[in-house]
Amino acid sequence: MDLDWNKLFIGDLDFSFALEIIIRTLMMFSMVLLILRLSGKKGVRQLSLFEVAIIIALGSAAGDPMFSKDAAIVPSIIVFGSIILLYRAITYFAMKSEKFENIIEGEPIYVIEDGKFVLGVHKDHTFAKDEFFSEMRQESIEHLGQVKTAILETTGNISFYYYQDDEVNFGLPILPKPYKKKLYQLTEENIYACTYCGNTEKLQAGYHSCSRCDQKEWVIAINNVRLT
Ligand SMILES: [Zn+2]
């Protein structure tokens, strides 16, 4: 293959254009900062999908004029202005109408209720169990029986509401080691948790289907209180 290395790396770059790129970048970067300040957002820890879309749109409008000779600055500024107007308008209508807000931002989803997974939550493709377990571990949760309610927020964050220590039930362990000890054939009487829905049952030795979701995979349930 005959590859033109000079064209690949340098193109029609010369010293004066290199200087121009630096100036263009400084200007566009300041513009982006200014626009983000005007948007009223305080930080980016919790971005909804709508806000991510805004950031992507800003980024692509800002990127081209940084290094492209043909792209002037002013059209980009017009794009910025339009984006910020759109952002303001959409947030305004989202504030006015809950229905509109749900369409734009999505809705919070109940993931855990009364120490068990809400049935059907696994079918939602936005719900990844591994990720969810990892989030729970970061909150020092050891098993589902410690959690009264968990809600997946539209920002992707999860809000947890716990049982009091004396209300903690038996639940599905979520630490990797006990969770991996999955059983189909139970060898002794014990309290077991369904790995699929978190339902707990006192079961004899043998094969059993979960009375709640009909799956057949169990782990030994635990009922430790949550230490914080
Ligand atoms: Zn189940």
Residues whose N, C-alpha, C, O or C-beta is under 5 A from the ligand:
A	BS01	ZN	C194 Y196 C197 G198 N199 C210 R212 C213 D214
